[in-house]
């Protein structure tokens, strides 16, 4: 067994060898909590959730760290705009992100540190960098001197002479315009913390270098995030951490975006689709299928049509699961191992599309077994399907999805009772050969979004595609 991952720093797929045998350490850049999450934000968490699940399936113990940026320029700007405390905005949106991850079935991280909880570690790192000649203080700001670090820009493959470093307001006193701020001097009315260089607040990049060091040590396996973070964020993280003396991340893995009309989904562009609204219109497990089944390095162009296609595809899987359970007359546990073709696809840079093709092939085989009244074969195929869906976080029989919501199970039971009453009326009409009434009941249920299927065990209902 060899897992292979595309390493952005190497620009190729590499065999994955963990730093410590049997263990994997992952740091994922998480939410900047100036606003509620759209599905593009959650895609990143979901992609790395699948990575984590696959590592765990392969018998590796995973330490998964996903940070929260709860202080930055955007949060401060929102605070001024809304007349609310910065921490109130941050915490409200942090909860919204947590709800979004949970709704789409992402496992909770091992640790989820906040930037504001690690000022001490940031000060310690800045002090070490200043002592080593890689950073300096100016006007209460602390800057990283990029010319002092020869490896700078290797991740993004840029030339230092051509670099245009993003700079924020108040970043005065730079010795080189290409230097970046690790710490920003306090401004009137803004949050600040005491340091040896005066009061101020963290820059965006410093927090991740400091928190990765605290929770994963001087070296760890995988650093993840969206493609848009390669520069400047991840490039600056590397400079800080390695100049401090850390080996830092051994593999860099980046997920692609969710786009609308060809543009990256973004709060600033006003083209985002909030998770909190999407889960009202679509079942969360369908959203997970839609966002999680394309390859993590492929762009997803958002459209209602694509979501409907995802819903229909997943309905075929669910229909098979339900039919086999009825045939088996009880629970069918997941197989101990996934099919070899599924494992081969997942080992090859998390090839979820190819792995999903194995799922659908197995479903077709199971349906053929059902048609041939081969219960044993159908049950065996369902066991394999459950094992594969479990790795993808898409097993509809997993307790997380049972009802899909706090009151979902109760709601499903209530709907089932009502639908059964109507179906009993239809069965009574069929028994007395009142076909117009039976057909009218079926059509009415269909107009309500339900699909009615007659089976040897009696009629069953399911939610139809939109």
Order of alpha helices (4+ residues) and beta strands (2+ residues): beta-beta-beta-alpha-beta-alpha-alpha-alpha-beta-beta-beta-beta-alpha-beta-alpha-beta-beta-beta-alpha-alpha-beta-alpha-alpha-alpha-alpha-alpha-alpha-beta-beta
